Amino acid sequence: MTDNKKLSTSTSESPAETSQAATVEDTAKVNVKAKPSAHNAAPQPVKAQSSKSGLAATALFVSLLSMAGTAGLYYWQQMQDNEQSQQLLSEIAALKQQTNASVNQQLVAQQKALVAELNQAKAELEKVSQNELTRLQGQIQQLQQNKPTDWLLHEAEYLIRIAGRTLWLEKDTTAAMGLLRDADQRLQELNSPDVLPVRQLIRDDIAELELLPSLATEEITLTLMALSKQISQLQLSMVQLPDTNEPEADLTLSNDIADWRENLQKTWQQFAENFITVRRRAGNVEPLMSPEHQQNLRENLALKLQQAQWAAAKGNSALYIATLDDAQAWLSQYFSLEHVQTGNFFDSLAKLKNEIIEVQYPTSLKALPAIRAINEAKLERLPEKVEQLNQQDTNLEKNNQEAEATDTAKEVI
């Protein structure tokens, strides 16, 4: 745009310059004509000035032509650039439109796929919900149609399950057998041959539990607690002197008169020993225990009995026997077993060692899975009954609709 303005400006200025040059020429010509011909030297400067003006006009014209060519070339290049820009814009617009169309197609396809998946998920959810509703309706129907004696099966299963928990958690075989007998009594009240195999399995479980040895964990614990209270009354052993190395001399007097010298010597020796007696003994004499040592010994013995109580409660036979052995060893070493109370204490520990504190119980009761199978079989037949009831309802509704249609047709006629 700026070059075009310059071109137009230069073009507009060229006629003025041309007219000005023409005016100069005319003025020169007039001046030539006005001057007297007498002066012969005047025409030479006029010719030189005229030739210079022609060269200036020619140069001006050439410059104008070059400027016009440059402006035309620039204008042509601008036109070419504009055409290329318009073509590129058209291509970009077409590509953008094509891309938008492709993206829109993909979005539409994805939207359709998502809608299809949602519809499928909705249909599956409705199907699952309908099945669950049918199952619940079947259970309700079954509960409404249950026989008055069906609750005995569920109660028997509950009693058998509680018997298993009592056996494995509390280790109480007596209570477990009592619960199994109660379950057998409930099944007996049904008076049904279908439960005879279950009753036989209950009898097998009871017989297996009867063969197990009974644990006396509570009695053992109470006995050990009572023995712990008697530790302070146990008699400690006194100092025991080792045997003397010197053999005892025979100081028996002889009845023979000839032995009067020996009898006199023996009499003197007996008299001397009543005042001072010196004996040499083999071995080391252990000193008496200090009161602190005695107290520590009794406390350690009490801790051993407490450890035995814990082992009996946990059913750890190895630890139980080892603890009682340690307690008996301490009694033999530091206490007087000749004392009546200490001897009885030692014998009580020996009896406790013979008690059974660990039994291998059965891992399961045979009657439990059998009675569960019977109850689950009843529940599995519920959908069939529900389907039959639904079919009956559908047929009844269809018959009612046909009857209503027939009545309507009769009224129209």
Secondary structure, DSSP 4 states (H G I P E B T S, - for coil): -HHHHHHHHHHHHHHHHHHHHHHHHHHHHHHHHHS-TT-SSSHHHHHHHHHHHHHHHHHHHHHHHHHHHHHHHHHHHHHHHHHHHHHHHHHHHHHHHHHHHHHHHHHHHHHHHHHHHHHHHHHHHHHHHHHHHHHHHHHHHHHHH--TTHHHHHHHHHHHHHHHHHHHHS--HHHHHHHHHHHHHHHHHH--GGGHHHHHHHHHHHHHHHTSPPP-HHHHHHHHHHHHHTGGGPPBP---PPPBSSPPP--PPPS-GGGHHHHHHHHHHHHHHTT-----B-SPPPPPPPHHHHHHHHHHHHHHHHHHHHHHHHT-HHHHHHHHHHHHHHHHHHB-TTSHHHHHHHHHHHHHHTS-------SS-THHHHHHHHHHHHHHTHHHHHHHHHHHHHHHHHHHHHHHHHHHHHHH-
